[in-house]
Amino acid sequence: MTGPNVSGRVDWPENSSSPTAHCSFSGVSCDHDSRVVSLNVSYIPLSGFIPPEIGLLNKLVNLTIADDNLKGRLPVEMANLTSLKVLNISNNFFMRNFPGEIFLGMTELEILDTYNNNFSGPLPTELANLKRIKHLSLAGNFFSGPIPDVYSEIQSLEYLGLNGNSHTGKFQASLGRLSNLKEMYVGYFNAFDGGIPPELGSLSSLQVLDMASCNLTGEIPKSLSLLKNLQLLFLQINRLTGHIPPELSGLFSLRQLDLSINELAGEIPESFSTLTNITLINLFKNHLRGRIPAYFGDLPNLEVLQVWENNFTFELPKNLGQNGKLKLLDVATNQLTGRVPLALCAGGKLKNLILIENFFSGAIPMELGVCKSLIKIRIAKNFTQRDDPGWDF
């Protein structure tokens, strides 16, 4: 690794007669025999390549060189780092095929983070031999081709990040066997064939499922309702069809649900009244119809509700906003009628209110005029009356 005045940048003396002086260098930790076990030189303006001499540090447990402007290939000498538990090379400019073979001997590795580099080619199958790895992030690169089926054998995985690549092929149903997985990110720029495998409903430990913007088709599997620990479900910007499964009401831990920009039809399930922990519901740009459910006004933690560009009719729930936490409401471009509810700013936290292109009528509630938290309000293209001439919507 080279860089302008590197020793000064990282507070490393250029000359020292002490054989253990390196143990006092910034970012360096040693064991009782003065052998380097941890090297963390992140966020330093380095440049160049990882030198092959890195392989001499065969007692390294932690190698963190994130955000350092390094480039080129990973040296094959890294295969000597068989004690490594943490390897973080995120936010650099490493490139070309990922050298999976150097990881065959890293049997202790628990964290591998290559986020935001320029690696390309297929995902390395050798990583399936890492039997202790918990955190695997290969996101934000140019990996292509299908996700290897052998990744389903990495039973220790708790975090899997493959988002922001160029993966194709069917999404591997076998990944439903990763029983310890807590977070899965596989969206954005990937273009899978087909739909969401029902087998993902077997991921009983899963807390985050992000499959946004990866060309998914078909219906949302009812089996996702089995993910009782799920907190975040992001399926937006796909081509999903069919109805929203009412069975998802069993996701009692769910905090954020984003199904926006799909081709979903039908009504919002009445059973969703059980989602009392939910803070965000995004359903905009679908083909949904019917009423906006009255129980939305009873959801105690709801902060964001966006259902614009659908076919909703009838009135907004009169109690919408009464929970006191509503911050953003966007119901634009529907066929909603009746009066604007009085309780929208009941908690004094409403910041954005978008009601344009509906059929609202009657006077705009004076309560909105004294809502100090309100930053943006859009009520144009309705049939409302403005009692206060100072209001400009």
Secondary structure as UniProt FT lines:
FT   TURN            4..5
FT   HELIX           6..9
FT   TURN            10..11
FT   TURN            19..20
FT   HELIX           21..24
FT   TURN            26..27
FT   STRAND          28..30
FT   TURN            32..33
FT   STRAND          36..40
FT   TURN            42..43
FT   HELIX           52..56
FT   TURN            58..59
FT   STRAND          62..64
FT   STRAND          71..72
FT   HELIX           76..80
FT   TURN            82..83
FT   STRAND          86..88
FT   STRAND          93..97
FT   HELIX           100..103
FT   TURN            104..105
FT   TURN            107..108
FT   STRAND          111..113
FT   STRAND          118..122
FT   HELIX           125..129
FT   TURN            131..132
FT   STRAND          135..137
FT   STRAND          142..145
FT   HELIX           149..153
FT   TURN            155..156
FT   STRAND          159..161
FT   STRAND          166..167
FT   HELIX           173..177
FT   TURN            179..180
FT   STRAND          183..185
FT   HELIX           198..202
FT   TURN            204..205
FT   STRAND          208..210
FT   STRAND          217..219
FT   HELIX           222..226
FT   TURN            228..229
FT   STRAND          232..234
FT   STRAND          239..241
FT   HELIX           246..250
FT   TURN            252..253
FT   STRAND          256..258
FT   STRAND          265..266
FT   HELIX           270..274
FT   TURN            276..277
FT   STRAND          280..282
FT   STRAND          287..290
FT   HELIX           294..298
FT   TURN            300..301
FT   STRAND          304..306
FT   STRAND          311..315
FT   TURN            318..323
FT   STRAND          328..330
FT   STRAND          335..338
FT   HELIX           342..345
FT   TURN            346..347
FT   STRAND          352..354
FT   STRAND          359..363
FT   HELIX           366..369
FT   TURN            372..373
FT   STRAND          376..378
FT   STRAND          383..385
FT   TURN            389..390
//
